[in-house]
C-alpha cells in the first residue's frame, strides 16, 4: 500500500489492521515514520507475537513494544528466548508443542489469563498440566482451551479454580463432573465427547453454567434421555444448549424419526433454556427426507424456546 494513502486512514482502521499483524512487523514497518503513527502505536496494548518453528525467536528493539504485548503464539517447539521482557502477556497459544515446552513458558507467566493448546492426538497438555490448572496454580486464569483428538488421562484429585469462566476440552462423558466441580464459576463449557456413559456419577448442582456445547464424535446414538437426564438435572440455570452429533449410518437416522429429540428431558430440567441448536454431521452417501426430520424436530420442541436443526 502506498504510504501517503495508508497515512490518511483513520485511527480506527489502523487499529483494526494491527489486530492481524505481528507486533514486530507493525513496529519495524511504521514506528518512526511520523508523530501520528508513533502516538497511535504507543496507544496499542493488545499486540501479539507469533513465534514460528522456523522463524524468528529473538526480538529486536523489543523495548519499543514489550509492555504492549498481550498474546504470545508459539508454533511447534520454538521458544521466545527473552520472555521475561514481556511482563504483560496474558494469553498464550501453543500449536503442536510438547508438554515440557508448554510448562517452560507458563511457569514464567504468573498473571496468565488465557491458555490455548492445539495439538493432534493425545498431546500437549498432560495430566500434570491439568492438575496444575484445576488446583489453582494459575489464580488469574479465565479460560482454558485444549484442542486434542483424544482426551488426556485424568485423575480426580483436583481442588478448585474459581477464576475459570470458559472451558473448551476433549473428555469422556463420565468426566464432566470433574470440570464442573473444579470450576464453580464456569459460565461456558465446550466439550468434545468421544464416548458416552449411561449416567454421570458424583455430579453436584452447578448454578453458574449458562452455555453448554456438546460435540459427540462417537457413532453411538446419543438421543437416549438417560445420559442427558443425569447431566441436565444439575444445570438449573442453563440458557443455551448446542449439541453436535455425528451420524454414521442409516439406522441412526431411522431411529431419529421416532425420537423426541431430547424434548422431554429438556422440559423436565432446563426451565431457563432460551435456545437449543442441534447440528447433525452426516457421512457421505446418506439419502433421506431432511425436511421431515426438521419438521419432527420443530414439533417436538414447539415454542418453548428458540430451536434449530442444522444438517451438514
C-alpha positions as CSV (number, residue, x, y, z in Angstrom):
1,X,0.0,0.0,0.0
2,X,1.3,3.5,-0.9
3,X,2.4,5.1,2.4
4,X,0.6,8.5,1.8
5,X,-2.7,6.7,1.4
6,X,-2.0,4.5,4.4
7,X,-1.2,7.5,6.5
8,X,-4.6,9.1,5.6
9,X,-6.5,6.1,7.0
10,X,-8.5,6.9,10.2
11,X,-7.1,5.6,13.5
12,X,-10.0,3.1,13.9
13,X,-9.0,1.3,10.7
14,X,-5.3,1.4,11.6
15,X,-6.1,-0.1,15.0
16,X,-8.1,-2.8,13.4
17,X,-5.3,-3.6,10.9
18,X,-3.0,-4.0,13.9
19,X,-5.1,-6.9,15.2
20,X,-3.8,-9.0,12.2
21,X,-0.1,-8.1,12.3
22,X,2.7,-9.3,14.5
23,X,3.9,-6.6,16.9
24,X,7.4,-6.8,15.3
25,X,6.0,-6.2,11.8
26,X,3.9,-3.3,13.0
27,X,6.8,-1.5,14.7
28,X,9.5,-2.4,12.2
29,X,7.3,-1.0,9.4
30,X,5.7,2.1,10.9
31,X,7.4,3.2,14.0
32,X,9.4,6.4,13.5
33,X,7.6,7.4,10.2
34,X,5.8,10.3,11.8
35,X,4.4,11.6,15.1
36,X,0.9,10.5,14.5
37,X,1.8,6.9,13.8
38,X,4.2,6.8,16.8
39,X,1.4,8.0,19.1
40,X,-1.0,5.5,17.6
41,X,1.4,2.6,18.1
42,X,2.1,3.7,21.7
43,X,-1.6,3.5,22.4
44,X,-1.9,-0.2,21.4
45,X,-2.0,-2.5,24.3
46,X,-3.2,-5.9,22.9
47,X,-0.5,-6.8,20.4
48,X,0.6,-10.3,19.7
49,X,3.9,-12.1,18.8
50,X,3.9,-15.2,16.6
51,X,6.9,-17.5,17.2
52,X,7.1,-19.9,14.3
53,X,9.2,-23.1,14.3
54,X,11.4,-21.9,11.5
55,X,11.0,-18.2,12.2
56,X,12.4,-15.5,14.5
57,X,12.9,-16.2,18.2
58,X,15.0,-13.2,19.2
59,X,13.1,-10.0,19.1
60,X,15.0,-6.8,18.2
61,X,14.0,-3.4,19.6
62,X,11.6,-5.0,21.9
63,X,11.8,-2.1,24.3
64,X,9.5,-0.2,21.9
65,X,6.6,-2.5,22.4
66,X,7.4,-5.1,25.1
67,X,4.9,-3.7,27.5
68,X,2.1,-3.8,24.9
69,X,2.3,-7.5,24.0
70,X,-0.8,-9.3,25.3
71,X,-0.7,-12.5,23.3
72,X,2.1,-15.0,22.5
73,X,1.6,-17.6,19.8
74,X,4.2,-20.5,19.8
75,X,4.2,-22.8,16.8
76,X,5.8,-26.2,17.4
77,X,8.6,-26.1,19.9
78,X,10.3,-22.8,19.2
79,X,10.7,-20.7,22.3
80,X,11.0,-17.0,22.9
81,X,14.4,-16.5,24.5
82,X,13.7,-13.2,26.2
83,X,10.2,-13.9,27.6
84,X,11.0,-12.0,30.8
85,X,10.9,-8.7,28.9
86,X,7.2,-9.1,28.2
87,X,5.5,-8.8,31.6
88,X,2.0,-8.1,30.3
89,X,1.5,-11.3,28.4
90,X,-2.0,-12.6,29.4
91,X,-2.8,-15.1,26.6
92,X,-0.5,-17.9,25.3
93,X,-1.5,-20.1,22.3
94,X,0.6,-23.3,21.7
95,X,0.4,-25.1,18.4
96,X,1.8,-28.6,18.2
97,X,4.0,-28.1,21.3
98,X,5.3,-30.7,23.7
99,X,4.5,-30.7,27.3
100,X,7.9,-29.7,28.6
101,X,8.0,-26.6,26.3
102,X,4.5,-25.6,27.5
103,X,5.4,-25.9,31.1
104,X,8.7,-23.9,30.5
105,X,6.6,-21.0,29.2
106,X,3.7,-21.0,31.5
107,X,6.0,-21.2,34.6
108,X,7.2,-17.7,33.7
109,X,3.8,-16.2,33.4
110,X,2.3,-15.6,36.9
111,X,-0.6,-13.5,35.5
112,X,-1.7,-15.8,32.7
113,X,-5.4,-15.3,32.0
114,X,-6.0,-17.4,28.8
115,X,-4.3,-20.6,27.8
116,X,-4.9,-22.3,24.5
117,X,-3.2,-25.6,23.4
118,X,-3.8,-27.1,19.9
119,X,-2.4,-30.5,19.1
120,X,-3.2,-33.7,17.2
121,X,-3.7,-36.9,19.1
122,X,-3.3,-37.1,22.9
123,X,-0.7,-34.5,23.5
124,X,0.3,-31.0,24.6
125,X,-1.5,-30.9,27.9
126,X,-0.8,-33.9,30.1
127,X,-2.2,-35.0,33.4
128,X,0.3,-32.8,35.3
129,X,-0.7,-29.6,33.4
130,X,-4.4,-30.4,34.0
131,X,-3.6,-31.0,37.7
132,X,-1.9,-27.6,38.0
133,X,-4.7,-25.7,36.1
134,X,-7.5,-27.3,38.2
135,X,-5.8,-26.9,41.6
136,X,-5.5,-23.1,41.1
137,X,-1.8,-22.9,40.3
138,X,-2.8,-20.1,37.9
139,X,-5.2,-18.0,40.0
140,X,-5.8,-15.4,37.2
141,X,-6.7,-18.0,34.6
142,X,-10.1,-17.2,33.0
143,X,-10.2,-19.6,30.1
144,X,-8.5,-22.9,29.1
145,X,-8.8,-24.4,25.6
146,X,-7.2,-27.8,24.8
147,X,-7.9,-28.9,21.2
148,X,-6.9,-32.6,21.0
149,X,-8.1,-35.7,19.1
150,X,-8.2,-37.8,22.3
151,X,-8.9,-36.9,25.9
152,X,-5.9,-36.9,28.3
153,X,-5.6,-39.3,31.2
154,X,-7.0,-37.6,34.3
155,X,-7.2,-38.3,38.0
156,X,-9.8,-36.9,40.3
157,X,-7.5,-35.2,42.7
158,X,-8.4,-31.6,41.7
159,X,-9.4,-28.9,44.1
160,X,-11.0,-25.7,42.6
161,X,-10.0,-22.9,40.2
162,X,-12.7,-20.2,40.9
163,X,-11.3,-17.8,38.2
164,X,-12.1,-20.0,35.2
165,X,-15.2,-18.9,33.3
166,X,-14.7,-20.7,29.9
167,X,-13.5,-24.2,29.1
168,X,-13.1,-26.0,25.8
169,X,-11.8,-29.5,26.2
170,X,-12.0,-33.1,25.0
171,X,-13.1,-35.6,27.6
172,X,-15.1,-38.7,28.3
173,X,-18.7,-38.0,29.2
174,X,-18.1,-39.6,32.6
175,X,-15.5,-36.9,33.4
176,X,-17.8,-33.9,33.0
177,X,-18.4,-33.8,36.8
178,X,-14.7,-33.2,37.4
179,X,-14.7,-30.0,35.3
180,X,-17.9,-28.7,36.8
181,X,-16.7,-29.3,40.4
182,X,-13.3,-27.7,39.8
183,X,-14.8,-24.6,38.2
184,X,-17.6,-23.3,40.4
185,X,-17.9,-20.0,38.4
186,X,-17.8,-21.6,35.0
187,X,-20.1,-19.8,32.6
188,X,-19.5,-21.7,29.3
189,X,-18.4,-25.3,28.8
190,X,-17.5,-26.6,25.3
191,X,-16.7,-30.3,25.4
192,X,-15.9,-32.9,22.7
193,X,-17.0,-36.4,23.8
194,X,-15.6,-39.5,22.0
195,X,-17.6,-41.8,24.2
196,X,-20.9,-41.6,26.1
197,X,-21.6,-43.0,29.5
198,X,-25.0,-44.3,30.6
199,X,-25.1,-41.9,33.6
200,X,-22.9,-39.4,35.4
201,X,-21.8,-40.1,38.9
202,X,-21.0,-37.6,41.7
203,X,-22.4,-34.7,39.8
204,X,-23.4,-31.8,42.1
205,X,-25.6,-28.9,41.1
206,X,-23.8,-26.2,39.2
207,X,-25.6,-22.8,39.5
208,X,-23.4,-20.7,37.2
209,X,-23.2,-22.6,33.9
210,X,-25.3,-20.9,31.3
211,X,-23.9,-22.2,28.0
212,X,-23.1,-25.8,27.1
213,X,-21.7,-27.0,23.8
214,X,-21.5,-30.8,23.4
215,X,-19.8,-32.3,20.4
216,X,-20.3,-36.1,20.2
217,X,-18.0,-37.9,17.9
218,X,-19.0,-41.5,18.7
219,X,-21.2,-43.5,16.3
220,X,-23.4,-44.3,19.3
221,X,-26.8,-42.8,19.0
222,X,-26.9,-40.0,21.6
223,X,-30.6,-39.2,21.9
224,X,-31.4,-41.6,24.7
225,X,-32.5,-39.5,27.6
226,X,-30.7,-41.3,30.4
227,X,-27.2,-39.8,30.0
228,X,-28.5,-36.3,29.5
229,X,-31.0,-36.6,32.3
230,X,-28.2,-37.1,34.8
231,X,-26.4,-34.1,33.4
232,X,-29.2,-31.6,32.9
233,X,-30.7,-32.1,36.3
234,X,-27.6,-30.5,37.8
235,X,-27.7,-27.4,35.5
236,X,-30.8,-25.5,36.6
237,X,-29.7,-22.1,35.0
238,X,-28.6,-23.3,31.6
239,X,-29.8,-21.0,28.9
240,X,-28.0,-22.1,25.7
241,X,-27.5,-25.7,24.6
242,X,-25.6,-26.6,21.5
243,X,-25.4,-30.2,20.5
244,X,-23.4,-31.6,17.6
245,X,-23.8,-35.3,16.7
246,X,-22.0,-37.4,14.1
247,X,-24.4,-39.7,12.2
248,X,-22.6,-42.7,10.8
249,X,-25.3,-45.0,9.3
250,X,-28.9,-45.1,8.1
251,X,-30.1,-47.0,11.2
252,X,-29.3,-43.9,13.3
253,X,-31.4,-41.8,11.0
254,X,-34.3,-44.2,11.2
255,X,-34.1,-44.0,15.0
256,X,-34.2,-40.2,14.9
257,X,-37.5,-40.3,13.1
258,X,-39.0,-41.8,16.2
259,X,-37.1,-39.7,18.6
260,X,-38.4,-36.9,20.9
261,X,-35.1,-35.0,20.2
262,X,-34.4,-34.7,24.0
263,X,-37.5,-32.5,24.3
264,X,-38.8,-34.4,27.4
265,X,-35.6,-34.2,29.3
266,X,-35.2,-30.5,28.4
267,X,-38.7,-29.8,29.7
268,X,-38.1,-31.6,32.9
269,X,-34.8,-29.9,33.9
270,X,-33.9,-26.9,31.8
271,X,-36.6,-24.4,32.7
272,X,-34.4,-21.4,31.9
273,X,-33.5,-22.7,28.5
274,X,-33.7,-20.0,25.8
275,X,-32.0,-21.7,22.8
276,X,-31.4,-25.2,21.7
277,X,-29.4,-25.8,18.5
278,X,-28.7,-29.3,17.1
279,X,-26.2,-30.0,14.3
280,X,-26.1,-33.4,12.7
281,X,-22.9,-34.3,10.8
282,X,-23.7,-36.9,8.1
283,X,-21.3,-39.2,6.4
284,X,-21.3,-39.4,2.6
285,X,-24.0,-41.1,0.6
286,X,-26.8,-40.8,3.0
287,X,-30.1,-40.0,1.4
288,X,-33.3,-39.3,3.4
289,X,-36.0,-36.7,3.8
290,X,-34.3,-33.8,5.6
291,X,-37.4,-31.7,5.7
292,X,-39.3,-34.4,7.5
293,X,-36.6,-34.6,10.2
294,X,-36.7,-30.8,10.6
295,X,-40.5,-30.9,10.9
296,X,-40.4,-33.6,13.6
297,X,-37.7,-31.7,15.5
298,X,-39.7,-28.5,15.4
299,X,-42.9,-30.2,16.6
300,X,-41.0,-31.9,19.5
301,X,-39.7,-28.6,20.8
302,X,-42.7,-26.5,19.9
303,X,-42.5,-22.8,21.0
304,X,-40.9,-23.3,24.4
305,X,-37.6,-21.9,23.4
306,X,-35.7,-20.9,20.2
307,X,-34.6,-24.1,18.4
308,X,-32.8,-25.0,15.2
309,X,-31.8,-28.2,13.5
310,X,-28.9,-28.0,11.1
311,X,-27.8,-30.9,8.9
312,X,-24.3,-30.8,7.3
